[in-house]
Amino acid sequence: MSEELRIDGALTRWSTSDRDGLPVLVLLHGYGADEHDLFGLIPYLPEGVAVASVAAPLAPPWPMPGRSWYAIEGLDGRSADSVTLAAEAFLRWLDDAAPEAPAVALLGFSQGAAVALQALRLSPDRIDAVVALSGYAAAGDLPSDEFLAERRPPVFWGRGTNDDVIPPALIAHTAQWLPAHSELSGRVYTGLTHSISEDELRDVHTFLLKWRERAESE
């Protein structure tokens, strides 16, 4: 697990080229998707922020299309170490891409949600808020977890009752971990599968609007 992952910043899609002084919202896609996948959510997101959609560093096994943040199959599938490697790669990208951003929030789906939460745990002074959709918090302890428990950054966790992709043990762990380490808000959406609904996007908009307003007031 010592190999360093690299994110190709040239693949990142930005909502605007004029990002000076704007809060930055980063989109982290799920397994088998790419940087174009979540970019379509921009009309549902608050205005007045620079949105970046990042391409994950790995290619999933053929014939799966798109990209992945870490393996989900095999002996190391969904391991905390794999999630950490991906989050470390993401934080290096963030340092290069948005070093002067006045505030940073992450919105991740599935794998991207796990990486977003792990990035928050690795660098709680860099990430202000996280939206985790159909994802989970990785197991295990990290050095900054105690600091998070005191700081309690805002996190929105959304998932569906019919989502059978994320293992129940990881959902149970996340349901215990997030309330202890964040200012948690969120919702379980009746009938929703491993996907995103318009009801969920309305809730996400409200959450991110509060984040933007806090960033503007500081």
C-alpha positions as CSV (number, residue, x, y, z in Angstrom):
1,M,0.0,0.0,0.0
2,S,3.0,2.3,-0.3
3,E,2.5,3.3,-3.9
4,E,1.4,6.9,-4.3
5,L,-1.6,7.6,-6.3
6,R,-1.7,10.5,-8.7
7,I,-4.7,12.5,-9.8
8,D,-4.5,14.0,-13.3
9,G,-5.4,17.7,-12.7
10,A,-5.7,18.3,-16.4
11,L,-8.9,16.2,-16.4
12,T,-10.6,18.3,-13.8
13,R,-13.7,20.1,-14.9
14,W,-14.3,23.6,-13.5
15,S,-17.6,25.5,-13.6
16,T,-15.7,28.8,-14.0
17,S,-12.2,30.0,-14.9
18,D,-12.5,33.1,-12.6
19,R,-12.2,31.5,-9.2
20,D,-10.4,34.2,-7.3
21,G,-12.0,34.7,-3.8
22,L,-14.7,32.1,-4.4
23,P,-15.5,29.2,-2.1
24,V,-14.6,25.9,-3.8
25,L,-17.0,22.9,-4.0
26,V,-15.3,19.7,-5.2
27,L,-17.3,16.8,-6.7
28,L,-16.0,13.3,-6.2
29,H,-17.7,10.7,-8.5
30,G,-18.4,7.1,-7.8
31,Y,-17.0,3.8,-9.0
32,G,-17.0,3.4,-12.8
33,A,-17.9,7.1,-13.4
34,D,-15.6,10.0,-14.3
35,E,-15.2,13.8,-14.0
36,H,-18.2,14.4,-16.2
37,D,-20.7,12.4,-14.1
38,L,-21.5,14.8,-11.3
39,F,-20.9,17.9,-13.3
40,G,-24.5,17.7,-14.3
41,L,-25.5,18.6,-10.7
42,I,-24.3,22.2,-11.1
43,P,-27.8,23.6,-11.8
44,Y,-28.9,22.1,-8.4
45,L,-26.0,23.7,-6.5
46,P,-25.8,27.2,-5.0
47,E,-24.5,30.0,-7.1
48,G,-21.4,32.0,-6.1
49,V,-19.1,29.1,-5.7
50,A,-16.4,27.6,-8.0
51,V,-17.3,23.9,-8.7
52,A,-14.6,21.4,-9.6
53,S,-15.3,17.8,-10.7
54,V,-12.2,15.6,-10.2
55,A,-11.3,12.4,-12.1
56,A,-10.4,9.5,-9.8
57,P,-6.8,8.2,-10.2
58,L,-7.6,4.5,-11.1
59,A,-9.3,2.6,-13.9
60,P,-11.6,-0.2,-12.7
61,P,-11.2,-3.7,-14.0
62,W,-12.2,-4.3,-17.6
63,P,-14.9,-4.1,-18.9
64,M,-16.1,-1.6,-16.3
65,P,-15.9,2.0,-17.8
66,G,-14.8,5.1,-16.2
67,R,-12.5,5.5,-13.2
68,S,-12.3,4.5,-9.5
69,W,-10.8,5.8,-6.3
70,Y,-9.9,2.4,-4.9
71,A,-10.7,-1.3,-5.5
72,I,-14.0,-2.7,-4.3
73,E,-13.2,-6.4,-5.0
74,G,-10.5,-8.8,-3.8
75,L,-8.7,-9.0,-0.5
76,D,-8.1,-5.3,-0.3
77,G,-11.5,-4.2,-1.5
78,R,-12.9,-1.2,0.4
79,S,-10.1,-1.4,2.9
80,A,-9.5,1.7,5.1
81,D,-5.9,1.8,3.8
82,S,-7.2,2.0,0.2
83,V,-9.6,4.8,1.0
84,T,-6.7,6.7,2.8
85,L,-4.4,6.4,-0.2
86,A,-7.2,7.9,-2.4
87,A,-7.9,10.7,0.1
88,E,-4.2,11.5,0.3
89,A,-4.0,11.8,-3.5
90,F,-7.1,14.0,-3.5
91,L,-5.5,16.3,-0.9
92,R,-2.4,16.7,-3.0
93,W,-4.7,17.7,-5.9
94,L,-6.5,20.2,-3.7
95,D,-3.2,21.8,-2.6
96,D,-2.2,22.2,-6.2
97,A,-5.6,23.2,-7.6
98,A,-7.1,25.5,-4.9
99,P,-4.3,26.6,-2.5
100,E,-5.9,30.0,-1.9
101,A,-9.6,29.0,-1.7
102,P,-11.2,30.8,1.2
103,A,-13.4,27.8,2.0
104,V,-13.7,24.2,0.7
105,A,-16.6,21.8,0.7
106,L,-16.7,18.3,-0.8
107,L,-19.6,16.5,-2.4
108,G,-19.0,12.8,-3.0
109,F,-21.1,10.0,-4.2
110,S,-20.5,6.3,-3.2
111,Q,-16.7,5.8,-3.4
112,G,-16.4,9.6,-3.7
113,A,-18.3,10.0,-0.4
114,A,-15.9,7.7,1.4
115,V,-12.9,9.6,0.0
116,A,-14.5,12.9,0.9
117,L,-15.0,11.9,4.5
118,Q,-11.5,10.4,4.8
119,A,-10.0,13.6,3.4
120,L,-11.9,15.5,6.1
121,R,-10.4,13.2,8.7
122,L,-6.9,13.6,7.3
123,S,-7.0,17.3,6.9
124,P,-9.8,18.8,9.1
125,D,-8.2,22.3,8.9
126,R,-8.5,22.3,5.0
127,I,-12.1,21.0,4.6
128,D,-15.0,23.0,5.9
129,A,-18.0,20.7,5.1
130,V,-18.8,17.4,3.4
131,V,-21.8,16.1,1.5
132,A,-21.7,12.3,1.5
133,L,-24.3,10.7,-0.8
134,S,-24.8,6.9,-0.8
135,G,-21.4,6.4,0.9
136,Y,-19.8,5.6,4.2
137,A,-17.0,6.5,6.7
138,A,-14.0,4.1,6.6
139,A,-13.4,1.9,9.6
140,G,-10.5,2.5,11.9
141,D,-9.1,5.4,13.8
142,L,-7.1,8.4,12.5
143,P,-5.0,10.9,14.5
144,S,-7.4,13.8,13.8
145,D,-10.5,12.0,14.8
146,E,-10.4,13.5,18.4
147,F,-10.0,17.0,16.9
148,L,-13.0,16.3,14.7
149,A,-15.1,15.2,17.7
150,E,-14.4,18.6,19.3
151,R,-14.7,20.8,16.1
152,R,-17.7,18.9,14.7
153,P,-17.7,20.1,11.1
154,P,-21.0,20.1,9.2
155,V,-21.7,16.9,7.3
156,F,-24.7,15.9,5.2
157,W,-25.3,12.2,4.8
158,G,-27.9,11.0,2.4
159,R,-28.8,7.5,1.4
160,G,-31.8,5.4,0.2
161,T,-33.7,2.6,1.9
162,N,-33.3,0.5,-1.2
163,D,-29.5,1.0,-1.6
164,D,-28.0,-2.5,-1.6
165,V,-24.5,-1.5,-2.8
166,I,-22.9,-0.4,0.4
167,P,-22.5,-3.3,2.9
168,P,-24.8,-3.0,5.9
169,A,-21.8,-3.2,8.3
170,L,-20.3,0.0,6.8
171,I,-23.7,1.7,7.0
172,A,-24.0,0.7,10.7
173,H,-20.4,2.0,11.4
174,T,-21.1,5.3,9.6
175,A,-24.4,5.8,11.6
176,Q,-22.3,5.6,14.8
177,W,-19.2,7.4,13.6
178,L,-20.7,10.5,12.0
179,P,-22.8,11.8,14.9
180,A,-19.7,11.5,17.2
181,H,-17.4,13.4,14.9
182,S,-19.5,16.0,13.0
183,E,-22.5,18.3,13.1
184,L,-24.6,15.7,11.2
185,S,-27.6,16.4,9.1
186,G,-29.2,14.2,6.4
187,R,-31.9,12.0,5.5
188,V,-32.8,8.4,4.5
189,Y,-34.9,8.5,1.3
190,T,-37.7,6.0,1.1
191,G,-37.5,3.9,-2.1
192,L,-34.2,5.4,-3.3
193,T,-31.6,3.0,-4.7
194,H,-27.9,3.6,-5.1
195,S,-28.5,6.9,-6.8
196,I,-29.4,10.6,-6.2
197,S,-33.0,12.0,-6.2
198,E,-34.3,15.5,-6.7
199,D,-35.6,15.5,-3.1
200,E,-32.0,14.8,-2.0
201,L,-30.6,17.5,-4.2
202,R,-33.0,20.0,-2.7
203,D,-31.7,19.1,0.8
204,V,-28.1,19.3,-0.5
205,H,-28.8,22.7,-1.9
206,T,-30.0,23.9,1.5
207,F,-27.0,22.4,3.3
208,L,-24.5,23.9,0.8
209,L,-26.2,27.3,0.9
210,K,-25.6,27.5,4.6
211,W,-21.9,26.5,4.0
212,R,-21.5,29.3,1.4
213,E,-23.2,31.8,3.7
214,R,-20.9,30.9,6.6
215,A,-17.9,31.2,4.3
216,E,-19.0,34.6,3.1
217,S,-19.4,35.9,6.7
218,E,-16.0,34.9,7.8
